[in-house]
Amino acid sequence: MAETPGIGSIGWVDLTVPDAPRLRDFYQAVVGWTSEGCPVGGYEDYVMSRPDTAAPVAGICHKQGVNAELPAVWMVYFTVGDLDESIRRCQAGGGRLVAGPRGFGPTARYCVIEDPAGAHCALFEQKAS
């Protein structure tokens, strides 16, 4: 994610699956995306990009390591201003924290939540550097 989108916007999407190379190839064929490896603790996930601009648009990740507990769904990342407060409000509203919070680079953090209906999403916070 090169530029942080505004609070409340969708900043990224990821798909976490047991066979990431197969799904990378599937979406390259179906959607036309190109891919580039992204090193993650001894293996590579994939950043999927538009073929016309090479702009990153999504990630396809291995269901292992820190992602082992995540469901195989297209996970949207909503940008929030205060991750801890958003987690508190999620839990107060009947949702639950599924994974994290975790650091993402030197100034960002994210977590995965489940809403009261059982839908999953990620919350992403970018602090000023």
Residue frames as a rotation matrix with the C-alpha (Angstrom) as fourth column:
MET 1
0.585 0.811 0.000 0.00
0.811 -0.585 0.000 0.00
0.000 0.000 -1.000 0.00
ALA 2
-0.336 -0.809 0.483 1.87
0.816 -0.506 -0.281 3.04
0.471 0.300 0.830 -1.23
GLU 3
-0.763 0.171 0.624 -0.49
-0.282 -0.956 -0.083 5.76
0.582 -0.239 0.777 -0.01
THR 4
-0.856 0.463 -0.229 -2.81
0.448 0.444 -0.776 5.54
-0.258 -0.767 -0.588 2.98
PRO 5
-0.397 0.800 0.449 -6.46
0.427 -0.272 0.862 6.04
0.812 0.535 -0.234 2.03
GLY 6
-0.481 0.280 0.831 -8.74
-0.611 -0.787 -0.088 8.20
0.629 -0.550 0.549 4.17
ILE 7
-0.883 0.220 0.415 -10.42
-0.293 0.434 -0.852 7.04
-0.367 -0.874 -0.318 7.36
GLY 8
0.010 0.969 0.246 -13.38
-0.393 0.230 -0.890 4.78
-0.919 -0.088 0.383 6.59
SER 9
0.394 0.110 -0.912 -12.21
-0.919 0.044 -0.392 3.79
-0.003 0.993 0.118 3.13
ILE 10
0.920 -0.172 0.353 -11.19
0.172 0.985 0.033 0.37
-0.353 0.030 0.935 1.84
GLY 11
0.460 -0.832 -0.309 -7.41
-0.761 -0.549 0.345 0.47
-0.457 0.076 -0.886 1.69
TRP 12
-0.617 -0.704 -0.353 -6.57
-0.786 0.572 0.233 -3.05
0.038 0.421 -0.906 0.55
VAL 13
0.680 0.724 0.120 -7.91
-0.730 0.684 0.012 -6.58
-0.074 -0.096 0.993 -0.07
ASP 14
-0.563 -0.825 0.046 -6.21
-0.825 0.565 0.035 -9.92
-0.054 -0.018 -0.998 0.60
LEU 15
0.679 0.628 -0.379 -7.10
-0.614 0.770 0.176 -13.52
0.402 0.113 0.909 -0.06
THR 16
-0.336 -0.770 0.542 -5.51
-0.933 0.349 -0.082 -16.06
-0.126 -0.534 -0.836 2.31
VAL 17
0.736 0.598 -0.317 -5.62
-0.666 0.725 -0.176 -19.66
0.124 0.341 0.932 1.07
PRO 18
0.605 -0.501 0.618 -3.82
-0.082 0.733 0.675 -22.99
-0.792 -0.459 0.402 1.52
ASP 19
0.067 -0.558 0.827 -2.59
0.878 0.426 0.217 -23.02
-0.473 0.712 0.519 -2.11
ALA 20
0.329 0.053 -0.943 -1.57
0.013 -0.999 -0.051 -19.42
-0.944 0.004 -0.329 -2.82
PRO 21
-0.729 -0.630 -0.268 0.37
-0.236 -0.136 0.962 -20.15
-0.642 0.765 -0.050 -6.06
ARG 22
-0.647 0.562 0.516 -2.68
0.755 0.571 0.324 -21.87
-0.112 0.598 -0.793 -7.57
LEU 23
0.411 0.859 -0.307 -4.96
0.802 -0.500 -0.326 -18.94
-0.433 -0.112 -0.894 -6.70
ARG 24
-0.107 -0.545 -0.832 -2.34
-0.138 -0.820 0.555 -16.45
-0.985 0.174 0.012 -7.91
ASP 25
-0.944 -0.291 0.158 -2.33
0.080 0.263 0.961 -18.19
-0.321 0.920 -0.225 -11.28
PHE 26
-0.255 0.939 0.229 -6.14
0.954 0.284 -0.101 -18.41
-0.160 0.193 -0.968 -11.29
TYR 27
0.522 0.516 -0.679 -6.60
0.481 -0.836 -0.266 -14.66
-0.705 -0.188 -0.684 -10.75
GLN 28
-0.487 -0.703 -0.519 -3.85
-0.206 -0.485 0.850 -13.79
-0.849 0.521 0.092 -13.21
ALA 29
-0.909 0.145 0.390 -5.78
0.410 0.472 0.780 -15.76
-0.071 0.869 -0.489 -15.84
VAL 30
-0.071 0.997 0.004 -9.29
0.997 0.071 -0.033 -14.65
-0.034 0.002 -0.999 -14.87
VAL 31
0.665 0.356 -0.656 -8.73
0.479 -0.878 0.009 -10.98
-0.573 -0.321 -0.754 -13.97
GLY 32
0.721 -0.461 0.517 -5.54
0.424 -0.297 -0.856 -10.25
0.548 0.837 -0.019 -15.90
TRP 33
0.906 -0.392 0.162 -3.47
-0.379 -0.577 0.723 -9.24
-0.190 -0.716 -0.671 -12.88
THR 34
0.224 -0.914 -0.339 0.30
-0.131 0.317 -0.939 -9.55
0.966 0.254 -0.048 -12.81
SER 35
0.977 0.127 -0.172 2.06
0.140 0.230 0.963 -10.71
0.162 -0.965 0.207 -9.64
GLU 36
0.041 -0.974 0.221 5.20
-0.404 -0.218 -0.888 -10.04
0.914 -0.053 -0.403 -7.68
GLY 37
0.164 -0.056 -0.985 6.49
0.690 0.720 0.074 -12.01
0.705 -0.692 0.157 -4.72
CYS 38
0.340 -0.022 0.940 6.41
-0.571 -0.799 0.188 -10.38
0.747 -0.601 -0.285 -1.30
PRO 39
-0.475 -0.620 -0.624 8.79
0.094 0.670 -0.737 -11.97
0.875 -0.408 -0.260 1.26
VAL 40
0.386 0.612 0.691 7.07
-0.753 -0.224 0.619 -13.02
0.533 -0.759 0.375 4.49
GLY 41
0.228 -0.283 0.932 9.11
-0.893 0.321 0.316 -14.89
-0.388 -0.904 -0.180 7.09
GLY 42
-0.514 -0.586 0.626 10.73
-0.327 0.809 0.488 -17.57
-0.793 0.046 -0.608 4.94
TYR 43
-0.314 0.441 0.841 8.19
0.845 0.534 0.035 -17.72
-0.433 0.721 -0.541 2.10
GLU 44
-0.994 -0.027 -0.111 6.54
-0.029 -0.879 0.476 -15.40
-0.110 0.476 0.872 -0.39
ASP 45
0.046 0.999 -0.007 3.00
0.503 -0.029 -0.864 -14.09
-0.863 0.037 -0.504 -0.59
TYR 46
-0.504 -0.199 0.841 1.92
0.864 -0.127 0.488 -12.29
0.010 0.972 0.236 -3.77
VAL 47
-0.329 0.379 -0.865 1.10
-0.027 -0.919 -0.392 -8.69
-0.944 -0.106 0.313 -4.57
MET 48
-0.118 0.408 0.905 -1.33
0.937 0.348 -0.034 -8.59
-0.329 0.844 -0.423 -7.48
SER 49
-0.509 -0.188 -0.840 -1.18
0.043 -0.980 0.193 -5.57
-0.860 0.063 0.507 -9.80
ARG 50
0.668 0.711 -0.219 -3.10
-0.098 -0.208 -0.973 -4.06
-0.738 0.672 -0.069 -12.66
PRO 51
0.201 -0.626 0.754 -1.49
0.850 0.494 0.184 -4.99
-0.488 0.603 0.631 -15.99
ASP 52
0.554 0.088 0.828 -1.92
0.681 -0.620 -0.390 -1.51
0.479 0.780 -0.403 -17.49
THR 53
0.665 -0.256 0.701 -0.40
-0.384 -0.923 0.028 0.57
0.640 -0.288 -0.712 -14.67
ALA 54
-0.206 -0.691 -0.693 1.39
0.297 0.631 -0.717 -2.01
0.933 -0.353 0.075 -12.48
ALA 55
-0.309 0.187 0.933 -0.47
-0.788 -0.599 -0.141 -0.45
0.533 -0.778 0.332 -9.53
PRO 56
-0.962 -0.034 -0.270 -0.86
0.115 0.848 -0.517 -2.94
0.247 -0.529 -0.812 -6.65
VAL 57
-0.300 0.935 0.188 -4.52
-0.676 -0.348 0.650 -3.80
0.673 0.068 0.736 -6.04
ALA 58
0.777 0.602 0.184 -4.65
-0.577 0.565 0.590 -6.97
0.251 -0.564 0.786 -3.90
GLY 59
-0.398 -0.878 0.265 -2.68
-0.917 0.379 -0.121 -9.64
0.005 -0.292 -0.957 -2.11
ILE 60
0.692 0.465 -0.552 -2.85
-0.403 0.883 0.239 -13.41
0.599 0.057 0.799 -2.29
CYS 61
-0.092 -0.687 0.720 -1.40
-0.972 -0.095 -0.214 -14.95
0.216 -0.720 -0.660 0.84
HIS 62
-0.459 -0.169 -0.872 -0.44
-0.053 0.985 -0.163 -18.36
0.887 -0.028 -0.461 2.16
LYS 63
0.639 0.694 0.332 -2.61
-0.482 0.024 0.876 -19.72
0.600 -0.719 0.350 4.97
GLN 64
0.368 -0.597 -0.713 0.32
0.745 0.648 -0.159 -20.27
0.557 -0.473 0.683 7.33
GLY 65
-0.707 -0.706 -0.030 2.27
0.559 -0.533 -0.635 -18.47
0.433 -0.466 0.772 10.02
VAL 66
-0.890 0.353 -0.290 0.38
-0.027 -0.675 -0.738 -15.39
-0.456 -0.648 0.610 11.26
ASN 67
-0.457 0.743 -0.490 -2.30
-0.885 -0.326 0.331 -16.05
0.086 0.585 0.807 8.62
ALA 68
-0.958 -0.011 -0.288 -3.01
-0.029 0.998 0.059 -19.67
0.286 0.064 -0.956 9.63
GLU 69
-0.659 0.730 -0.184 -6.27
0.494 0.235 -0.837 -18.78
-0.568 -0.642 -0.515 11.40
LEU 70
-0.556 0.445 -0.702 -7.73
-0.543 -0.834 -0.098 -16.55
-0.629 0.327 0.705 8.69
PRO 71
0.249 0.729 0.638 -10.69
0.191 0.609 -0.770 -17.71
-0.950 0.313 0.012 6.60
ALA 72
-0.722 -0.447 0.528 -10.38
0.560 0.070 0.826 -18.16
-0.406 0.892 0.200 2.82
VAL 73
0.528 0.843 0.104 -12.36
0.792 -0.444 -0.419 -15.04
-0.307 0.304 -0.902 1.91
TRP 74
-0.112 -0.484 0.868 -11.50
0.607 -0.725 -0.326 -11.79
0.787 0.490 0.375 0.16
MET 75
0.153 0.054 -0.987 -10.59
0.959 -0.251 0.135 -9.77
-0.240 -0.967 -0.090 3.25
VAL 76
0.434 0.020 0.901 -11.15
0.401 -0.900 -0.173 -6.02
0.807 0.436 -0.398 3.00
TYR 77
-0.393 -0.610 -0.689 -8.98
0.919 -0.234 -0.317 -3.69
0.032 -0.757 0.652 5.07
PHE 78
0.654 0.638 0.405 -10.88
0.564 -0.769 0.300 -0.66
0.503 0.033 -0.863 6.38
THR 79
-0.473 -0.827 0.304 -8.73
0.431 -0.518 -0.739 2.32
0.769 -0.218 0.601 7.33
VAL 80
0.664 0.638 -0.390 -9.38
0.641 -0.217 0.736 3.54
0.385 -0.739 -0.553 10.89
GLY 81
0.450 -0.459 0.766 -7.99
-0.320 -0.884 -0.341 6.45
0.834 -0.092 -0.544 12.90
ASP 82
-0.234 -0.452 0.860 -7.44
-0.970 0.045 -0.241 4.59
0.070 -0.891 -0.449 16.20
LEU 83
-0.330 0.056 -0.942 -7.09
-0.340 0.924 0.174 0.80
0.881 0.378 -0.285 16.00
ASP 84
-0.946 -0.066 -0.316 -7.38
0.251 0.465 -0.849 0.20
0.203 -0.883 -0.423 19.73
GLU 85
-0.637 0.764 -0.106 -10.58
-0.497 -0.512 -0.701 2.26
-0.589 -0.393 0.706 19.95
SER 86
-0.125 0.582 -0.804 -12.04
-0.937 0.198 0.289 0.46
0.327 0.789 0.520 16.91
ILE 87
-0.618 -0.134 -0.774 -11.29
0.022 0.982 -0.188 -2.92
0.786 -0.133 -0.604 18.51
ARG 88
-0.958 0.274 -0.088 -12.95
0.074 -0.063 -0.995 -1.77
-0.278 -0.960 0.040 21.73
ARG 89
-0.355 0.866 -0.353 -16.05
-0.824 -0.468 -0.320 -0.62
-0.442 0.177 0.879 19.83
CYS 90
-0.324 0.173 -0.930 -16.12
-0.630 0.694 0.348 -3.87
0.706 0.698 -0.116 17.84
GLN 91
-0.806 -0.055 -0.589 -16.17
0.306 0.814 -0.495 -5.95
0.507 -0.579 -0.639 21.00
ALA 92
-0.837 0.526 -0.152 -18.69
-0.114 -0.439 -0.891 -3.66
-0.536 -0.729 0.427 22.72
GLY 93
-0.227 0.763 -0.605 -20.96
-0.944 -0.324 -0.054 -3.99
-0.238 0.559 0.794 19.69
GLY 94
0.604 0.525 0.599 -20.98
-0.462 0.844 -0.274 -7.79
-0.649 -0.111 0.752 19.72
GLY 95
0.740 -0.446 -0.504 -18.04
-0.401 0.311 -0.862 -8.43
0.541 0.839 0.051 17.37
ARG 96
0.847 -0.511 0.146 -14.82
0.133 0.470 0.872 -10.23
-0.514 -0.720 0.467 18.23
LEU 97
0.286 -0.871 -0.399 -11.12
-0.920 -0.366 0.141 -9.87
-0.269 0.326 -0.906 17.62
VAL 98
0.995 0.095 -0.036 -9.94
-0.101 0.920 -0.379 -12.77
-0.003 0.380 0.925 15.42
ALA 99
0.383 -0.922 0.056 -6.25
0.915 0.371 -0.158 -11.94
0.125 0.112 0.986 14.91
GLY 100
-0.275 -0.617 0.738 -3.84
0.432 -0.764 -0.479 -9.22
0.859 0.187 0.476 15.98
PRO 101
0.963 -0.063 -0.263 -3.31
-0.227 -0.717 -0.659 -6.44
-0.147 0.694 -0.705 16.39
ARG 102
0.383 -0.860 0.336 -0.03
0.814 0.486 0.317 -6.76
-0.436 0.152 0.887 14.53
GLY 103
0.050 -0.487 -0.872 2.55
-0.178 -0.864 0.472 -4.32
-0.983 0.132 -0.129 13.27
PHE 104
0.629 0.058 0.776 2.81
0.740 0.261 -0.620 -3.58
-0.239 0.964 0.121 9.56
GLY 105
0.138 -0.679 0.721 6.04
0.532 -0.564 -0.632 -1.74
0.835 0.471 0.283 8.85
PRO 106
-0.738 -0.612 -0.285 7.33
0.555 -0.310 -0.772 0.91
0.384 -0.728 0.568 11.22
THR 107
-0.945 0.324 0.041 4.17
-0.308 -0.842 -0.443 3.01
-0.109 -0.431 0.896 11.54
ALA 108
-0.191 0.927 -0.322 1.14
-0.813 0.035 0.581 0.85
0.550 0.373 0.747 10.79
ARG 109
-0.875 0.042 0.483 -0.92
-0.278 0.772 -0.571 -1.81
-0.397 -0.634 -0.664 12.58
TYR 110
-0.309 0.822 -0.478 -3.85
-0.753 0.096 0.651 -4.01
0.581 0.561 0.589 11.65
CYS 111
-0.732 0.178 0.658 -6.15
-0.352 0.728 -0.588 -6.67
-0.583 -0.662 -0.471 13.06
VAL 112
-0.728 0.597 -0.337 -8.88
-0.099 0.395 0.913 -8.99
0.679 0.698 -0.228 11.81
ILE 113
-0.724 0.572 0.385 -12.34
-0.531 -0.106 -0.841 -8.84
-0.441 -0.813 0.380 13.37
GLU 114
-0.762 0.647 0.038 -15.59
0.550 0.615 0.565 -10.73
0.342 0.451 -0.824 13.02
ASP 115
-0.706 0.572 0.418 -18.79
-0.589 -0.802 0.102 -8.67
0.393 -0.174 0.903 13.09
PRO 116
-0.466 0.563 0.682 -21.95
-0.635 0.324 -0.701 -9.83
-0.616 -0.760 0.207 14.92
ALA 117
0.620 0.717 -0.319 -23.24
-0.728 0.372 -0.576 -11.48
-0.294 0.590 0.752 11.70
GLY 118
0.585 -0.466 0.664 -20.05
0.248 0.882 0.401 -13.56
-0.772 -0.069 0.632 11.30
ALA 119
0.879 -0.304 0.368 -18.47
0.314 -0.212 -0.926 -11.53
0.360 0.929 -0.091 8.47
HIS 120
0.311 -0.870 -0.383 -14.73
0.789 0.012 0.614 -10.93
-0.530 -0.493 0.690 8.66
CYS 121
0.814 -0.238 0.530 -12.75
0.225 -0.711 -0.666 -7.79
0.535 0.661 -0.526 7.80
ALA 122
-0.085 -0.891 -0.445 -9.47
0.984 -0.003 -0.180 -6.18
0.159 -0.453 0.877 8.74
LEU 123
0.964 0.242 -0.108 -8.93
0.261 -0.940 0.221 -2.81
-0.048 -0.241 -0.969 10.38
PHE 124
0.125 -0.950 0.286 -5.82
0.935 0.017 -0.354 -0.87
0.331 0.312 0.890 9.36
GLU 125
0.916 0.093 -0.390 -4.25
0.269 -0.863 0.427 2.09
-0.297 -0.496 -0.816 11.19
GLN 126
0.178 -0.870 0.461 -1.45
0.825 -0.123 -0.552 4.23
0.537 0.478 0.695 9.75
LYS 127
0.604 -0.068 -0.794 0.25
0.581 -0.644 0.498 6.61
-0.545 -0.762 -0.349 12.16
ALA 128
0.945 -0.326 0.011 2.04
-0.255 -0.760 -0.598 9.72
0.203 0.563 -0.801 10.92
SER 129
0.581 -0.796 -0.172 5.72
0.788 0.603 -0.126 8.96
0.204 -0.063 0.977 10.40
